[in-house]
Amino acid sequence: MKYYLIVGEASGDLHASHLMSALKVEDPQAEFRFLGGDLMAAVGGTPVKHYKELAYMGFVPVLLHLRTIFANMKRCKEDIAAWQPDVLILVDYPGFNLNIAKFIHAHTQIPVYYYISPKIWAWKEYRIKNIKRDVDELFSILPFEVEFFEGRHHYPIHYVGNPTMDEVTAFQAAYSETSDEFRQANGLSAKPVIALLAGSRKQEIKDNLPDMIRAAASFPDYQLVLAGAPGISPEYYQKYIGNSDVKIIFNCTFSLLRHAEAALVTSGTATLETALFRVPQAVCYHTPIGKVIAFLKRHILKVRYISLVNLIADREVVKELVADTMTVERIRAELQRILYDEAYRRRMLDGYEYMASRLGEAGAPAHAARKMVALLKKRFKK
């Protein structure tokens, strides 16, 4: 069968590449065409455009590139209609992908599958109307989304497990480096490690890293190790590190978490990764207009938490220091508890175990691929 996939960022490229590999197992004759990245290209198929040419983040960049965005959408719609795949698979990236889904549903008979469902439970819940109208099958990687889509909106979905569980499980099974070997390979001292995961975008790093460093520097018995994000230069980090004693390491975040004693983490998938490595953490997410964001969080956002750990567990497992509650003093106090209060650490680690049990076992791409192929075969038999 012919599969057309669309992703809009690095995480989508990763998840889609694993899905493509799983689809090839279920359907050895699979043909792929995609808007994606290097990882998808490595699996095979025909790349139409790289996701880096699609991804514009923030109001001003989007405004400045509207002509390019609309041109990309038009070309994408035309390309899908011309190739006539057996299915269109959208991966996250809802601003672009829901527009594509609307066109494909209205103008073709191509079924639309959505892998890694849009997070409308947090923001823009009105998009459920578009999803119900334009998406034939929705595949979720977060267990609490089942109640949201099926219970709240009466829209059936498929929970397939979480690919982060797959990635961490596979890494743990293959990794054998000792703590001494890790420290030696990365020029670290013998002190235990506090990991700093300050986000993957420049604005996040600018807003979060300085306070994270100031708070963690209060613990001289520990060394601070920063996980460098792909695409961010050491020079950019250095502007915020200054003379602080912080070591940056790139391309080995999982290794860092494997050997860390504690972590300060900007909200996102990194909070889930940190939990799956069983590293006690504090979630830190500063914004320049903290009081406004805090108001929005209390009165407009639809969820009680921002970290995936707490959302999945449906209770506070890790402390979230967000907007106006993120201060150096509060980060320092939370880190003190994480490092030295054994009962507090144990409660957090127990919370991780509960969260992991809700995620289920590894195998999300395989589960999704198996279900997709079965649904398509059933469709074509009609």
C-alpha positions in Angstrom: 0.0 0.0 0.0 1.0 3.6 -0.4 1.4 5.8 2.7 1.8 9.6 2.6 3.1 11.1 5.9 3.4 14.7 7.1 5.5 15.9 10.1 6.5 19.4 11.1 9.3 19.1 13.6 12.2 16.9 14.8 10.1 14.9 17.3 7.6 14.1 14.5 10.4 12.9 12.3 11.6 10.6 15.0 8.1 9.1 15.8 7.2 8.9 12.1 10.4 7.1 11.2 9.6 4.4 13.8 6.1 4.1 12.6 7.3 3.7 9.0 9.7 0.9 10.1 6.8 -0.8 11.8 4.5 -0.4 8.8 7.2 -2.1 6.6 7.0 -5.1 9.0 3.2 -5.3 8.6 3.2 -4.4 4.9 6.4 -5.4 3.1 5.1 -3.7 -0.1 4.7 -0.4 1.7 5.6 2.7 -0.4 6.2 6.0 1.4 6.1 9.6 0.3 6.4 12.3 2.9 7.1 15.8 4.2 9.5 14.9 6.9 13.1 14.7 8.0 16.4 12.8 7.8 15.2 9.9 10.0 12.2 9.2 7.8 14.5 9.5 4.7 16.7 6.8 6.3 13.8 4.4 6.4 13.1 4.9 2.8 10.6 6.4 0.4 10.3 9.8 -1.5 10.9 13.0 0.5 8.9 15.9 -0.9 10.1 18.6 1.5 12.1 18.8 4.7 10.2 19.7 7.8 12.6 22.5 8.5 11.1 24.3 5.5 7.7 24.1 7.2 8.4 24.9 10.8 7.8 28.5 11.9 7.3 29.0 15.6 5.8 32.1 17.2 3.4 34.8 15.9 6.0 37.1 14.2 7.9 34.3 12.3 4.5 32.9 11.1 3.4 36.3 10.0 6.6 37.0 8.1 6.4 33.7 6.3 2.7 33.5 5.5 3.3 33.4 1.8 5.7 30.5 2.1 3.4 28.6 4.5 0.4 28.9 2.2 2.6 27.9 -0.8 3.7 24.8 1.1 0.2 23.9 2.0 -1.0 24.3 -1.6 1.9 22.2 -3.0 1.3 19.5 -0.3 -2.4 19.2 -1.1 -1.7 19.0 -4.8 1.0 16.4 -4.3 -1.2 14.1 -2.1 -4.1 14.4 -4.6 -1.7 13.6 -7.5 0.0 10.6 -5.8 -3.3 9.1 -4.5 -2.0 7.2 -1.5 -4.0 4.5 0.2 -3.9 6.6 3.4 -2.6 10.0 4.6 -0.9 9.8 8.0 -0.6 13.1 9.9 1.8 13.3 12.8 1.2 16.0 15.4 1.7 19.6 14.0 -2.0 20.5 14.1 -1.9 24.0 12.6 -0.7 22.7 9.3 -2.0 19.2 9.4 -5.6 19.9 10.2 -5.7 22.3 7.2 -4.4 19.5 5.0 -7.0 17.1 6.5 -9.8 19.5 5.7 -8.8 19.6 2.1 -8.2 15.9 1.6 -11.5 15.0 3.3 -13.4 17.5 1.1 -11.8 16.8 -2.2 -10.7 13.1 -2.2 -11.6 9.7 -1.0 -8.3 9.2 0.7 -8.7 8.2 4.4 -7.0 10.5 6.9 -5.2 8.9 9.9 -3.8 11.1 12.7 -0.9 9.6 14.7 0.0 11.5 17.9 -3.3 13.4 18.3 -3.4 17.2 18.6 -3.4 18.3 22.2 -6.7 20.1 22.1 -7.4 19.0 25.7 -5.0 21.8 26.7 -5.8 24.5 24.2 -8.1 25.1 21.2 -10.7 22.5 22.2 -12.9 23.8 19.5 -10.8 21.9 17.0 -12.7 18.7 17.9 -15.2 19.7 15.3 -12.5 19.7 12.6 -11.2 16.4 13.8 -14.6 14.7 13.9 -15.3 16.0 10.4 -11.9 15.4 8.7 -10.0 12.6 10.5 -11.1 9.0 9.9 -9.0 7.4 12.6 -7.1 9.0 15.6 -4.2 7.3 17.3 -3.3 8.5 20.7 0.0 8.1 22.7 -1.4 9.5 26.0 -3.8 7.4 28.0 -5.8 10.2 29.5 -6.8 11.3 25.9 -9.1 8.3 25.7 -11.5 9.8 28.3 -11.2 13.3 26.7 -12.0 12.2 23.2 -14.4 9.3 23.9 -15.9 10.3 27.2 -16.2 14.0 26.7 -16.6 14.3 22.9 -17.9 10.8 21.9 -15.2 10.4 19.3 -13.6 6.9 19.4 -9.8 6.8 19.2 -7.0 4.2 19.4 -4.6 4.3 22.4 -1.4 2.6 21.1 1.0 3.2 24.0 3.7 5.9 24.2 6.8 5.9 21.8 8.9 7.6 24.5 8.5 4.3 26.5 9.8 2.5 23.5 12.8 4.8 23.1 13.8 4.7 26.7 13.3 0.9 27.0 15.4 0.3 23.9 18.1 2.6 25.1 18.2 0.9 28.6 18.5 -2.5 27.0 21.4 -1.6 24.8 23.3 0.8 27.1 26.2 -0.6 29.2 28.4 2.5 30.0 29.3 2.8 33.7 29.1 6.1 35.6 32.9 6.3 35.7 33.1 5.7 31.9 30.4 8.3 31.3 32.2 10.9 33.4 35.5 10.1 31.8 34.1 10.3 28.3 32.5 13.7 28.9 35.3 15.3 31.0 33.2 15.3 34.2 34.4 15.1 37.8 33.5 12.4 40.3 30.7 14.5 41.9 27.1 13.3 41.5 25.3 15.0 38.6 22.4 17.4 38.5 21.1 17.4 34.9 19.7 20.6 33.4 17.2 20.1 30.5 16.4 23.7 29.5 14.2 23.1 26.4 15.0 22.8 22.7 14.1 26.3 21.5 16.2 29.5 22.0 13.4 31.4 23.8 12.9 28.5 26.3 16.6 28.4 27.0 16.8 32.2 27.4 13.9 32.2 29.8 14.7 29.1 31.9 18.4 28.3 31.9 19.8 31.3 33.9 17.5 30.7 36.9 18.0 27.0 36.7 21.8 27.5 37.0 21.5 30.0 39.8 19.4 27.6 41.8 21.5 24.5 41.2 24.8 26.3 41.8 23.8 26.4 45.5 24.7 22.7 45.8 28.5 22.6 45.6 28.7 18.8 46.3 27.1 18.3 42.9 28.2 19.1 39.3 25.8 20.7 36.8 25.6 19.1 33.4 23.5 20.7 30.6 21.9 18.6 27.9 22.6 20.5 24.7 19.6 20.6 22.3 20.1 19.8 18.5 20.5 22.9 16.5 21.6 25.1 19.4 25.2 26.2 19.3 27.6 26.1 22.3 28.0 29.8 21.8 24.3 30.5 22.3 24.4 28.5 25.6 27.5 30.3 26.7 25.6 33.6 26.8 23.5 32.3 29.6 26.1 30.1 31.3 28.7 32.9 31.7 31.3 32.0 34.3 29.2 29.4 36.0 30.7 25.9 36.4 28.4 24.1 33.9 29.4 21.4 31.5 27.5 21.1 28.2 27.2 17.7 26.5 25.4 17.2 23.2 23.7 14.2 21.6 23.6 12.1 24.8 20.6 13.2 26.9 19.6 9.7 27.7 23.1 8.8 28.9 23.0 11.9 31.0 19.7 11.0 32.6 20.9 7.4 33.2 23.7 8.8 35.4 22.0 11.8 37.0 21.0 12.1 40.6 18.4 14.8 40.0 17.2 17.1 37.2 15.7 20.5 36.5 13.5 20.1 33.4 11.6 22.5 31.2 8.2 21.1 30.5 7.7 18.9 27.5 8.6 15.3 26.5 11.8 15.7 28.6 9.7 15.5 31.8 8.4 12.1 30.7 11.9 10.9 29.6 13.3 12.0 33.0 10.6 10.1 34.8 11.1 7.0 32.8 14.8 7.1 33.8 13.6 7.3 37.4 15.4 10.6 38.0 13.7 12.9 40.6 13.0 16.2 39.0 11.5 19.7 39.3 9.6 21.1 36.3 10.7 24.7 35.5 8.9 26.9 33.0 9.4 30.6 33.2 7.7 33.1 30.9 8.5 36.8 30.5 4.8 37.7 31.4 4.5 35.3 34.2 1.4 36.8 35.9 -0.5 36.8 32.7 0.4 33.2 31.9 -0.5 32.2 35.5 -3.9 33.8 35.0 -4.4 32.0 31.7 -3.4 28.7 33.3 -6.0 29.2 36.1 -8.9 30.4 34.0 -8.4 29.4 30.4 -6.2 26.4 30.0 -8.3 23.2 30.3 -5.8 21.1 32.3 -4.6 21.2 35.9 -1.0 20.4 35.0 1.6 21.2 32.3 4.0 18.3 32.7 3.3 15.0 31.0 4.2 13.2 34.2 1.4 14.7 36.2 -1.0 14.7 33.3 -0.6 11.0 32.8 -0.7 10.2 36.6 -3.6 12.6 37.0 -2.0 13.9 40.2 1.0 15.9 41.3 4.0 13.6 41.1 6.5 16.3 40.4 6.5 19.9 41.4 5.7 22.3 38.6 7.3 25.8 39.0 5.5 27.7 36.2 5.2 31.3 35.2 5.1 33.5 38.3 5.8 30.6 40.7 9.2 29.9 39.0 11.8 31.7 41.1 15.4 30.9 42.0 14.4 30.5 45.6 11.6 28.0 44.9 13.7 26.0 42.5 16.5 25.8 45.1 14.0 24.7 47.8 12.6 22.0 45.6 16.0 20.8 44.6 16.9 20.6 48.3 14.0 18.3 49.0 14.7 16.2 45.9 18.4 15.7 46.9 18.2 15.3 50.7 14.6 14.3 51.7 14.6 10.5 51.2 10.9 10.1 51.9 10.1 12.9 49.4 12.3 11.2 46.7 10.7 7.8 47.4 7.2 9.3 46.9 8.2 10.8 43.6 9.8 7.5 42.4 6.6 5.6 43.5 4.6 8.2 41.5 6.9 7.4 38.5 6.0 3.7 38.8 2.3 4.5 38.8 2.7 6.8 35.8 4.6 4.2 33.8 1.9 1.6 34.6 -0.7 3.9 33.0 1.4 4.2 29.9 1.5 0.5 29.4 4.2 -1.6 27.8 6.6 -0.6 25.0 5.5 -1.1 21.4 3.6 2.0 20.3 4.7 2.1 16.7 4.1 -1.6 16.2 0.7 -1.3 17.8 -0.2 1.7 15.6 1.1 0.1 12.4 -0.7 -3.2 13.1 -4.0 -1.3 13.7 -3.5 0.9 10.7 -2.9 -1.9 8.3 -5.8 -3.9 9.6 -8.2 -0.9 9.2 -7.0 -0.3 5.7 -7.4 -3.9 4.7 -10.9 -3.9 6.1 -11.7 -0.7 4.2 -10.6 -2.1 0.9 -12.6 -5.3 1.4 -15.8 -3.3 1.4 
